[in-house]
Amino acid sequence: MIENPAYLVEVTPEERALGQLNQANANRAYSAMNLQGFAILRGCFSPAHVADMHREYQAQYGAMTEADMRVLAGKASPVLEVDKGRFEIVLKLVGAFDIRAYASDLLLRFLIPLMGSDLRLSSVTAVTSYPGAVQQRMHRDAGHLFPEFQMGPTLPTYAVNVTVPLIDVDATMGPTGVWPGSHRLAEGKKPPEEGLLTVPFLKGDAILIDYRTLHAGLPNLSQNVRPILYMVYARSWFVDDTNHRLRSPLNMPLETFRALPDNLKPLLMRAYSQIVRAKGLS
Ligand SMILES: O=C(O)CCC(=O)C(=O)O
């Protein structure tokens, strides 16, 4: 029998139904986050929920060609062209993009021991690459903390990007490639390009990437549009001024926020204050 690599954790249907990883799986994923700076929770989301999220994505942006997206990106809109043919979209959190996604029990129960029980949802977007999108440069989502003291690589996690593919993403369609262990590298130190790890994404996966881990969206060599959901969770004091200084980090109608259970409101509170700040400054 071929063993799964250390970063790949198979979530059982029982764990998904319970909303909690068993201790052995949780430990395996914590160890991967610590040593490799990423982990894949395979089967974190049910196939039916992922299909619903994809339908909702299609309803919001499925009709858009690459040219349409570029036009949107050229004006004040939820769309940003991050690289040629690759767009970050502040999705409207309606339909299946609901608490089952951004407040998934299984995810939150896993993330709380990593970042504290007062962790915050920092942003929710989608990153969509169109056929022909090129490979991104190697980058971190944000830099090390306390850069002047060179201690960032040794510190615990301050933010995690949770990527949820809305369709299966094989190597030709371009998943996100990572450099395992690069969260422990000092600013300015680069791992060899050939250390890039490419793992095809499957529907139901949640790919957890420490904000410090070097990664790159890979080229889309297929004929298909590749949308992935991007949910970022962070320690309560971390404000993502690298990616969302003047852009709203999420798009949720105020009435949806007001209707959330009271215990979930703190999770979104900071993103809301950033929305207000972005509106005031832009
Ligand atoms: O498109 C991807 O796979 C990754 C995107 C990304 O890392 C980014 O836009 O910062």
The ligand as an SDF file (V2000), in Angstrom:
LIG
                    3D

 10  9  0  0  0  0  0  0  0  0999 V2000
   -4.0470   31.2150   -8.4010 O   0  0  0  0  0  0  0  0  0  0  0  0
   -3.4380   30.5600   -7.5520 C   0  0  0  0  0  0  0  0  0  0  0  0
   -3.3490   29.3250   -7.5900 O   0  0  0  0  0  0  0  0  0  0  0  0
   -2.7130   31.2560   -6.4430 C   0  0  0  0  0  0  0  0  0  0  0  0
   -2.9960   32.7210   -6.3860 C   0  0  0  0  0  0  0  0  0  0  0  0
   -2.1310   33.4620   -5.4350 C   0  0  0  0  0  0  0  0  0  0  0  0
   -1.3100   32.9170   -4.7600 O   0  0  0  0  0  0  0  0  0  0  0  0
   -2.2620   34.9020   -5.3180 C   0  0  0  0  0  0  0  0  0  0  0  0
   -2.9780   35.5210   -6.1140 O   0  0  0  0  0  0  0  0  0  0  0  0
   -1.6090   35.4810   -4.4090 O   0  0  0  0  0  0  0  0  0  0  0  0
  1  2  2  0
  2  3  1  0
  2  4  1  0
  4  5  1  0
  5  6  1  0
  6  7  2  0
  6  8  1  0
  8  9  2  0
  8 10  1  0
M  END
$$$$
